[in-house]
Amino acid sequence: MSHAIEQIRKIELGTGGPLVGVQGFGAMGITNAYGETDVAAARDTLEATLEAGVTLIDTADVYGTGANEEFLAPFVAAHRDEITLATKFGIERRANDPLHRGIRNEPAYLKNAVEASLRRLNVEVIDLYYMHRRDPAVPLAESVGAMAELVREGKVKHLGLSEVTGAELREAHAVHPITALQSEWSVFSRDVERSAVGAATELGVAFVPYSPLGRGFLAGAFADASTELSSSDFRQFQPRFSGDNAKANAALLEPLRKIAADHGATTAQIALAWVHQRAQVHGLTVIPIPGTRKRSRLLENTAATRIVLTTDELALLEPIAGRVAGDRYPDMSFTSVGREA
C-alpha cells in the first residue's frame, strides 16, 4: 500500500520571484563529483522531488562539464511547467584536470555559455541564471549588464549571483534586480553572515544555501572522511575532509547527535532545520538546496522543513562553525569571504 508524500510549503523566491518549494534540490552530485552514479536510482530521486513539493532544481554548466545539464534534460522536458530551473555560468574547468578552476565573467563568454546551457537543457528559457563565481577583473556592471540583456531577450527570467560579498550584491542589484544569492551556509560554514546575509535581507534577495549538509559531513556520512573517499570524489581535495581536519570535524557532530536523538530525527535533518531557521533569525527568505541520489534521503531532507529547534538547541549549535578545522576550498579566493579578508 502506497502512502501519499507530504509536500513542503511554497515560498516566493525573492522579491517578485516564482513560487517554489521552501527546499530546493542541488543536482550537482546526482551525476558527478561524489563518485559513480546509479542512473535508475538518480532518475527515481528526481521524480521524488516533485512528489515532495521540491520544485527549484539547481545545476550548472561546469558540473560534469555539461553532462549534469544533459542528464536533467529529459526530466525537465517531462515536467517543465512544474519546475523552476536554475543553472549557472562562470567556472571554466578542464575535463582532464579536476583542480583547474578558471573564472570567466566577460559578456562574450556569457553569451556563449547561456546558449550552450539552453541547448543541453533543451529549454527555451532558464528560470534563474546565476553567475557562479565572481571575477574581480571584470566590472560587475559589465557582467550583470550582459546578464540583464539575456532577460530582455527572453532567454532568462531571473538573475542570481553566487559567493559574492554584501557590497558586490548591492552593486549588482543596482544594475538589475537580483532574485537569489547562492552561497555555502550551514552549521559548519557561516562566513556569509559577515556581509552577504545582511545585504540580501536589505534588498529582498532570496538566500539559497548550497552544501547545507557540509557536503555530507553533517549527515554523519563518514567515520573517517580522510580514508573513505573514492578517487572520483572531489571532496578528497577539500581541506575539511583531509587527515587530522576530518577527525577533528567529526567530533563536532556530538551536539547534532544529541538534538537529533531528542527529536527522533537524523543529524542531517537537524542541520537542515538549523538552516531553515536562519529565515527567522535574519528576516529573509532561505531556500537550501541539499542534494542526494536516493529517494529515501530526499524525503528525509524535506521532512526537516517541519522540525523546529528550540532556543536552547540553537545555542548548542552556535559555536560549531568557529571550531571547524580547515577551509571550505583549497583556494578561498573564489569565495565571498576570500574577498573580505
TORKOL-4160 file (C-alpha; in steps of 0.2 Angstrom, whole numbers, padded with zeros to 4 digits, m for minus):
341
<pt num="1" X="0000" Y="0000" Z="0000"/>
<pt num="2" X="0007" Y="0017" Z="m0005"/>
<pt num="3" X="0006" Y="0032" Z="0005"/>
<pt num="4" X="0005" Y="0050" Z="m0001"/>
<pt num="5" X="0020" Y="0060" Z="0002"/>
<pt num="6" X="0018" Y="0076" Z="0012"/>
<pt num="7" X="0023" Y="0091" Z="0002"/>
<pt num="8" X="0033" Y="0105" Z="0008"/>
<pt num="9" X="0026" Y="0123" Z="0008"/>
<pt num="10" X="0029" Y="0135" Z="m0006"/>
<pt num="11" X="0038" Y="0152" Z="m0004"/>
<pt num="12" X="0042" Y="0166" Z="m0015"/>
<pt num="13" X="0059" Y="0165" Z="m0022"/>
<pt num="14" X="0065" Y="0183" Z="m0018"/>
<pt num="15" X="0055" Y="0199" Z="m0022"/>
<pt num="16" X="0044" Y="0196" Z="m0037"/>
<pt num="17" X="0051" Y="0178" Z="m0040"/>
<pt num="18" X="0042" Y="0162" Z="m0043"/>
<pt num="19" X="0033" Y="0152" Z="m0030"/>
<pt num="20" X="0045" Y="0137" Z="m0026"/>
<pt num="21" X="0046" Y="0124" Z="m0013"/>
<pt num="22" X="0054" Y="0130" Z="0003"/>
<pt num="23" X="0068" Y="0117" Z="0000"/>
<pt num="24" X="0076" Y="0115" Z="m0017"/>
<pt num="25" X="0087" Y="0101" Z="m0025"/>
<pt num="26" X="0105" Y="0103" Z="m0029"/>
<pt num="27" X="0108" Y="0092" Z="m0043"/>
<pt num="28" X="0127" Y="0093" Z="m0044"/>
<pt num="29" X="0130" Y="0076" Z="m0035"/>
<pt num="30" X="0117" Y="0066" Z="m0045"/>
<pt num="31" X="0129" Y="0063" Z="m0059"/>
<pt num="32" X="0147" Y="0069" Z="m0054"/>
<pt num="33" X="0158" Y="0074" Z="m0040"/>
<pt num="34" X="0154" Y="0061" Z="m0027"/>
<pt num="35" X="0158" Y="0045" Z="m0036"/>
<pt num="36" X="0149" Y="0034" Z="m0048"/>
<pt num="37" X="0130" Y="0036" Z="m0051"/>
<pt num="38" X="0116" Y="0023" Z="m0051"/>
<pt num="39" X="0106" Y="0030" Z="m0066"/>
<pt num="40" X="0090" Y="0022" Z="m0062"/>
<pt num="41" X="0091" Y="0027" Z="m0043"/>
<pt num="42" X="0095" Y="0045" Z="m0049"/>
<pt num="43" X="0081" Y="0046" Z="m0060"/>
<pt num="44" X="0069" Y="0040" Z="m0047"/>
<pt num="45" X="0076" Y="0053" Z="m0035"/>
<pt num="46" X="0072" Y="0067" Z="m0047"/>
<pt num="47" X="0054" Y="0061" Z="m0048"/>
<pt num="48" X="0053" Y="0061" Z="m0029"/>
<pt num="49" X="0057" Y="0079" Z="m0029"/>
<pt num="50" X="0041" Y="0085" Z="m0037"/>
<pt num="51" X="0031" Y="0072" Z="m0027"/>
<pt num="52" X="0038" Y="0080" Z="m0011"/>
<pt num="53" X="0035" Y="0098" Z="m0017"/>
<pt num="54" X="0053" Y="0102" Z="m0021"/>
<pt num="55" X="0052" Y="0112" Z="m0037"/>
<pt num="56" X="0068" Y="0123" Z="m0038"/>
<pt num="57" X="0081" Y="0112" Z="m0047"/>
<pt num="58" X="0099" Y="0118" Z="m0047"/>
<pt num="59" X="0113" Y="0113" Z="m0059"/>
<pt num="60" X="0127" Y="0122" Z="m0068"/>
<pt num="61" X="0137" Y="0121" Z="m0084"/>
<pt num="62" X="0153" Y="0116" Z="m0075"/>
<pt num="63" X="0145" Y="0100" Z="m0067"/>
<pt num="64" X="0152" Y="0086" Z="m0077"/>
<pt num="65" X="0157" Y="0099" Z="m0090"/>
<pt num="66" X="0139" Y="0100" Z="m0096"/>
<pt num="67" X="0134" Y="0082" Z="m0093"/>
<pt num="68" X="0124" Y="0086" Z="m0077"/>
<pt num="69" X="0113" Y="0098" Z="m0088"/>
<pt num="70" X="0111" Y="0085" Z="m0101"/>
<pt num="71" X="0106" Y="0072" Z="m0088"/>
<pt num="72" X="0092" Y="0083" Z="m0081"/>
<pt num="73" X="0085" Y="0087" Z="m0099"/>
<pt num="74" X="0073" Y="0073" Z="m0100"/>
<pt num="75" X="0066" Y="0076" Z="m0083"/>
<pt num="76" X="0064" Y="0095" Z="m0086"/>
<pt num="77" X="0055" Y="0091" Z="m0103"/>
<pt num="78" X="0043" Y="0080" Z="m0094"/>
<pt num="79" X="0039" Y="0092" Z="m0080"/>
<pt num="80" X="0043" Y="0109" Z="m0087"/>
<pt num="81" X="0028" Y="0119" Z="m0080"/>
<pt num="82" X="0031" Y="0112" Z="m0063"/>
<pt num="83" X="0050" Y="0116" Z="m0061"/>
<pt num="84" X="0059" Y="0132" Z="m0058"/>
<pt num="85" X="0076" Y="0128" Z="m0067"/>
<pt num="86" X="0092" Y="0136" Z="m0061"/>
<pt num="87" X="0109" Y="0134" Z="m0069"/>
<pt num="88" X="0125" Y="0144" Z="m0069"/>
<pt num="89" X="0140" Y="0151" Z="m0079"/>
<pt num="90" X="0157" Y="0157" Z="m0074"/>
<pt num="91" X="0168" Y="0142" Z="m0069"/>
<pt num="92" X="0178" Y="0135" Z="m0083"/>
<pt num="93" X="0186" Y="0118" Z="m0079"/>
<pt num="94" X="0197" Y="0107" Z="m0090"/>
<pt num="95" X="0189" Y="0090" Z="m0092"/>
<pt num="96" X="0206" Y="0081" Z="m0088"/>
<pt num="97" X="0211" Y="0092" Z="m0073"/>
<pt num="98" X="0198" Y="0092" Z="m0058"/>
<pt num="99" X="0208" Y="0105" Z="m0049"/>
<pt num="100" X="0208" Y="0118" Z="m0063"/>
<pt num="101" X="0196" Y="0132" Z="m0060"/>
<pt num="102" X="0196" Y="0147" Z="m0072"/>
<pt num="103" X="0183" Y="0161" Z="m0068"/>
<pt num="104" X="0175" Y="0169" Z="m0083"/>
<pt num="105" X="0163" Y="0184" Z="m0082"/>
<pt num="106" X="0166" Y="0193" Z="m0098"/>
<pt num="107" X="0150" Y="0196" Z="m0108"/>
<pt num="108" X="0156" Y="0187" Z="m0124"/>
<pt num="109" X="0159" Y="0171" Z="m0113"/>
<pt num="110" X="0142" Y="0173" Z="m0105"/>
<pt num="111" X="0133" Y="0174" Z="m0122"/>
<pt num="112" X="0141" Y="0158" Z="m0127"/>
<pt num="113" X="0138" Y="0149" Z="m0110"/>
<pt num="114" X="0120" Y="0153" Z="m0110"/>
<pt num="115" X="0117" Y="0146" Z="m0127"/>
<pt num="116" X="0126" Y="0130" Z="m0123"/>
<pt num="117" X="0116" Y="0128" Z="m0107"/>
<pt num="118" X="0099" Y="0131" Z="m0116"/>
<pt num="119" X="0105" Y="0118" Z="m0129"/>
<pt num="120" X="0110" Y="0105" Z="m0116"/>
<pt num="121" X="0094" Y="0108" Z="m0105"/>
<pt num="122" X="0083" Y="0108" Z="m0121"/>
<pt num="123" X="0074" Y="0123" Z="m0115"/>
<pt num="124" X="0069" Y="0140" Z="m0122"/>
<pt num="125" X="0071" Y="0150" Z="m0106"/>
<pt num="126" X="0081" Y="0147" Z="m0090"/>
<pt num="127" X="0071" Y="0152" Z="m0075"/>
<pt num="128" X="0086" Y="0158" Z="m0064"/>
<pt num="129" X="0103" Y="0161" Z="m0071"/>
<pt num="130" X="0117" Y="0163" Z="m0059"/>
<pt num="131" X="0135" Y="0170" Z="m0061"/>
<pt num="132" X="0143" Y="0155" Z="m0052"/>
<pt num="133" X="0159" Y="0164" Z="m0046"/>
<pt num="134" X="0165" Y="0182" Z="m0047"/>
<pt num="135" X="0180" Y="0188" Z="m0057"/>
<pt num="136" X="0185" Y="0204" Z="m0049"/>
<pt num="137" X="0195" Y="0209" Z="m0065"/>
<pt num="138" X="0178" Y="0211" Z="m0074"/>
<pt num="139" X="0167" Y="0225" Z="m0068"/>
<pt num="140" X="0151" Y="0219" Z="m0061"/>
<pt num="141" X="0141" Y="0232" Z="m0071"/>
<pt num="142" X="0148" Y="0224" Z="m0086"/>
<pt num="143" X="0144" Y="0206" Z="m0082"/>
<pt num="144" X="0127" Y="0209" Z="m0074"/>
<pt num="145" X="0123" Y="0221" Z="m0088"/>
<pt num="146" X="0126" Y="0207" Z="m0100"/>
<pt num="147" X="0115" Y="0195" Z="m0089"/>
<pt num="148" X="0101" Y="0208" Z="m0089"/>
<pt num="149" X="0102" Y="0208" Z="m0108"/>
<pt num="150" X="0098" Y="0190" Z="m0108"/>
<pt num="151" X="0082" Y="0194" Z="m0098"/>
<pt num="152" X="0077" Y="0207" Z="m0111"/>
<pt num="153" X="0080" Y="0194" Z="m0124"/>
<pt num="154" X="0068" Y="0181" Z="m0116"/>
<pt num="155" X="0082" Y="0168" Z="m0113"/>
<pt num="156" X="0082" Y="0171" Z="m0094"/>
<pt num="157" X="0069" Y="0175" Z="m0082"/>
<pt num="158" X="0078" Y="0180" Z="m0066"/>
<pt num="159" X="0096" Y="0183" Z="m0061"/>
<pt num="160" X="0106" Y="0176" Z="m0047"/>
<pt num="161" X="0124" Y="0178" Z="m0040"/>
<pt num="162" X="0135" Y="0165" Z="m0030"/>
<pt num="163" X="0148" Y="0168" Z="m0017"/>
<pt num="164" X="0148" Y="0187" Z="m0018"/>
<pt num="165" X="0150" Y="0199" Z="m0004"/>
<pt num="166" X="0137" Y="0211" Z="0003"/>
<pt num="167" X="0145" Y="0225" Z="m0006"/>
<pt num="168" X="0145" Y="0216" Z="m0023"/>
<pt num="169" X="0127" Y="0211" Z="m0021"/>
<pt num="170" X="0122" Y="0229" Z="m0018"/>
<pt num="171" X="0132" Y="0234" Z="m0033"/>
<pt num="172" X="0124" Y="0221" Z="m0044"/>
<pt num="173" X="0107" Y="0224" Z="m0038"/>
<pt num="174" X="0108" Y="0242" Z="m0043"/>
<pt num="175" X="0112" Y="0237" Z="m0061"/>
<pt num="176" X="0097" Y="0224" Z="m0062"/>
<pt num="177" X="0086" Y="0216" Z="m0048"/>
<pt num="178" X="0095" Y="0200" Z="m0041"/>
<pt num="179" X="0082" Y="0187" Z="m0036"/>
<pt num="180" X="0093" Y="0175" Z="m0027"/>
<pt num="181" X="0111" Y="0174" Z="m0019"/>
<pt num="182" X="0118" Y="0156" Z="m0018"/>
<pt num="183" X="0132" Y="0153" Z="m0006"/>
<pt num="184" X="0138" Y="0140" Z="0006"/>
<pt num="185" X="0129" Y="0141" Z="0023"/>
<pt num="186" X="0127" Y="0128" Z="0036"/>
<pt num="187" X="0131" Y="0124" Z="0054"/>
<pt num="188" X="0149" Y="0121" Z="0048"/>
<pt num="189" X="0150" Y="0137" Z="0037"/>
<pt num="190" X="0144" Y="0154" Z="0042"/>
<pt num="191" X="0156" Y="0166" Z="0034"/>
<pt num="192" X="0141" Y="0173" Z="0023"/>
<pt num="193" X="0134" Y="0181" Z="0039"/>
<pt num="194" X="0148" Y="0194" Z="0039"/>
<pt num="195" X="0140" Y="0204" Z="0025"/>
<pt num="196" X="0131" Y="0194" Z="0012"/>
<pt num="197" X="0116" Y="0189" Z="0023"/>
<pt num="198" X="0113" Y="0207" Z="0029"/>
<pt num="199" X="0113" Y="0214" Z="0011"/>
<pt num="200" X="0101" Y="0200" Z="0005"/>
<pt num="201" X="0089" Y="0204" Z="0019"/>
<pt num="202" X="0090" Y="0223" Z="0015"/>
<pt num="203" X="0087" Y="0220" Z="m0004"/>
<pt num="204" X="0074" Y="0207" Z="m0003"/>
<pt num="205" X="0085" Y="0194" Z="m0011"/>
<pt num="206" X="0082" Y="0176" Z="m0008"/>
<pt num="207" X="0096" Y="0166" Z="0000"/>
<pt num="208" X="0099" Y="0149" Z="m0007"/>
<pt num="209" X="0112" Y="0139" Z="0004"/>
<pt num="210" X="0122" Y="0126" Z="m0005"/>
<pt num="211" X="0130" Y="0112" Z="0004"/>
<pt num="212" X="0119" Y="0114" Z="0019"/>
<pt num="213" X="0124" Y="0097" Z="0025"/>
<pt num="214" X="0143" Y="0101" Z="0024"/>
<pt num="215" X="0144" Y="0090" Z="0008"/>
<pt num="216" X="0138" Y="0075" Z="0019"/>
<pt num="217" X="0149" Y="0078" Z="0034"/>
<pt num="218" X="0134" Y="0085" Z="0044"/>
<pt num="219" X="0124" Y="0069" Z="0039"/>
<pt num="220" X="0137" Y="0059" Z="0048"/>
<pt num="221" X="0142" Y="0051" Z="0032"/>
<pt num="222" X="0159" Y="0047" Z="0037"/>
<pt num="223" X="0168" Y="0038" Z="0051"/>
<pt num="224" X="0184" Y="0044" Z="0044"/>
<pt num="225" X="0182" Y="0055" Z="0028"/>
<pt num="226" X="0201" Y="0055" Z="0026"/>
<pt num="227" X="0201" Y="0037" Z="0021"/>
<pt num="228" X="0184" Y="0034" Z="0014"/>
<pt num="229" X="0183" Y="0045" Z="m0001"/>
<pt num="230" X="0185" Y="0037" Z="m0018"/>
<pt num="231" X="0197" Y="0044" Z="m0031"/>
<pt num="232" X="0182" Y="0051" Z="m0041"/>
<pt num="233" X="0176" Y="0061" Z="m0026"/>
<pt num="234" X="0181" Y="0079" Z="m0027"/>
<pt num="235" X="0179" Y="0081" Z="m0008"/>
<pt num="236" X="0197" Y="0072" Z="m0006"/>
<pt num="237" X="0204" Y="0089" Z="m0012"/>
<pt num="238" X="0195" Y="0099" Z="0001"/>
<pt num="239" X="0204" Y="0103" Z="0017"/>
<pt num="240" X="0190" Y="0099" Z="0029"/>
<pt num="241" X="0189" Y="0081" Z="0023"/>
<pt num="242" X="0208" Y="0078" Z="0024"/>
<pt num="243" X="0219" Y="0070" Z="0038"/>
<pt num="244" X="0218" Y="0077" Z="0055"/>
<pt num="245" X="0205" Y="0090" Z="0050"/>
<pt num="246" X="0192" Y="0076" Z="0046"/>
<pt num="247" X="0195" Y="0068" Z="0063"/>
<pt num="248" X="0193" Y="0085" Z="0072"/>
<pt num="249" X="0177" Y="0090" Z="0062"/>
<pt num="250" X="0169" Y="0073" Z="0065"/>
<pt num="251" X="0170" Y="0076" Z="0084"/>
<pt num="252" X="0160" Y="0092" Z="0082"/>
<pt num="253" X="0144" Y="0082" Z="0077"/>
<pt num="254" X="0141" Y="0077" Z="0095"/>
<pt num="255" X="0128" Y="0091" Z="0099"/>
<pt num="256" X="0119" Y="0087" Z="0082"/>
<pt num="257" X="0118" Y="0069" Z="0088"/>
<pt num="258" X="0110" Y="0074" Z="0104"/>
<pt num="259" X="0097" Y="0085" Z="0097"/>
<pt num="260" X="0093" Y="0073" Z="0083"/>
<pt num="261" X="0090" Y="0059" Z="0097"/>
<pt num="262" X="0078" Y="0071" Z="0106"/>
<pt num="263" X="0068" Y="0074" Z="0090"/>
<pt num="264" X="0069" Y="0056" Z="0084"/>
<pt num="265" X="0077" Y="0063" Z="0069"/>
<pt num="266" X="0094" Y="0062" Z="0059"/>
<pt num="267" X="0109" Y="0073" Z="0061"/>
<pt num="268" X="0105" Y="0079" Z="0043"/>
<pt num="269" X="0088" Y="0084" Z="0047"/>
<pt num="270" X="0094" Y="0094" Z="0062"/>
<pt num="271" X="0107" Y="0103" Z="0051"/>
<pt num="272" X="0094" Y="0107" Z="0038"/>
<pt num="273" X="0082" Y="0113" Z="0051"/>
<pt num="274" X="0095" Y="0125" Z="0058"/>
<pt num="275" X="0097" Y="0132" Z="0040"/>
<pt num="276" X="0079" Y="0134" Z="0038"/>
<pt num="277" X="0078" Y="0144" Z="0054"/>
<pt num="278" X="0090" Y="0156" Z="0048"/>
<pt num="279" X="0075" Y="0164" Z="0039"/>
<pt num="280" X="0068" Y="0169" Z="0056"/>
<pt num="281" X="0084" Y="0174" Z="0063"/>
<pt num="282" X="0089" Y="0185" Z="0049"/>
<pt num="283" X="0072" Y="0190" Z="0042"/>
<pt num="284" X="0075" Y="0184" Z="0024"/>
<pt num="285" X="0069" Y="0170" Z="0013"/>
<pt num="286" X="0080" Y="0155" Z="0014"/>
<pt num="287" X="0079" Y="0140" Z="0002"/>
<pt num="288" X="0093" Y="0127" Z="0005"/>
<pt num="289" X="0097" Y="0115" Z="m0009"/>
<pt num="290" X="0103" Y="0099" Z="m0002"/>
<pt num="291" X="0107" Y="0086" Z="m0015"/>
<pt num="292" X="0106" Y="0067" Z="m0014"/>
<pt num="293" X="0105" Y="0052" Z="m0026"/>
<pt num="294" X="0092" Y="0042" Z="m0015"/>
<pt num="295" X="0073" Y="0044" Z="m0014"/>
<pt num="296" X="0074" Y="0040" Z="0004"/>
<pt num="297" X="0086" Y="0054" Z="0008"/>
<pt num="298" X="0076" Y="0066" Z="m0002"/>
<pt num="299" X="0061" Y="0063" Z="0008"/>
<pt num="300" X="0071" Y="0063" Z="0024"/>
<pt num="301" X="0078" Y="0080" Z="0019"/>
<pt num="302" X="0061" Y="0088" Z="0015"/>
<pt num="303" X="0054" Y="0081" Z="0032"/>
<pt num="304" X="0067" Y="0093" Z="0040"/>
<pt num="305" X="0057" Y="0108" Z="0035"/>
<pt num="306" X="0044" Y="0103" Z="0048"/>
<pt num="307" X="0057" Y="0102" Z="0063"/>
<pt num="308" X="0058" Y="0117" Z="0074"/>
<pt num="309" X="0073" Y="0119" Z="0085"/>
<pt num="310" X="0072" Y="0127" Z="0102"/>
<pt num="311" X="0082" Y="0142" Z="0108"/>
<pt num="312" X="0092" Y="0130" Z="0119"/>
<pt num="313" X="0095" Y="0118" Z="0104"/>
<pt num="314" X="0101" Y="0133" Z="0093"/>
<pt num="315" X="0113" Y="0139" Z="0107"/>
<pt num="316" X="0121" Y="0121" Z="0107"/>
<pt num="317" X="0124" Y="0123" Z="0088"/>
<pt num="318" X="0130" Y="0141" Z="0089"/>
<pt num="319" X="0149" Y="0138" Z="0092"/>
<pt num="320" X="0152" Y="0124" Z="0080"/>
<pt num="321" X="0156" Y="0134" Z="0065"/>
<pt num="322" X="0170" Y="0143" Z="0074"/>
<pt num="323" X="0178" Y="0127" Z="0078"/>
<pt num="324" X="0179" Y="0119" Z="0061"/>
<pt num="325" X="0196" Y="0114" Z="0055"/>
<pt num="326" X="0201" Y="0118" Z="0038"/>
<pt num="327" X="0194" Y="0129" Z="0024"/>
<pt num="328" X="0180" Y="0125" Z="0013"/>
<pt num="329" X="0191" Y="0125" Z="m0003"/>
<pt num="330" X="0210" Y="0124" Z="m0006"/>
<pt num="331" X="0209" Y="0141" Z="m0014"/>
<pt num="332" X="0197" Y="0153" Z="m0005"/>
<pt num="333" X="0200" Y="0167" Z="m0017"/>
<pt num="334" X="0185" Y="0161" Z="m0027"/>
<pt num="335" X="0173" Y="0164" Z="m0012"/>
<pt num="336" X="0165" Y="0179" Z="m0004"/>
<pt num="337" X="0175" Y="0178" Z="0012"/>
<pt num="338" X="0191" Y="0177" Z="0001"/>
<pt num="339" X="0187" Y="0195" Z="m0005"/>
<pt num="340" X="0183" Y="0201" Z="0013"/>
<pt num="341" X="0198" Y="0195" Z="0022"/>
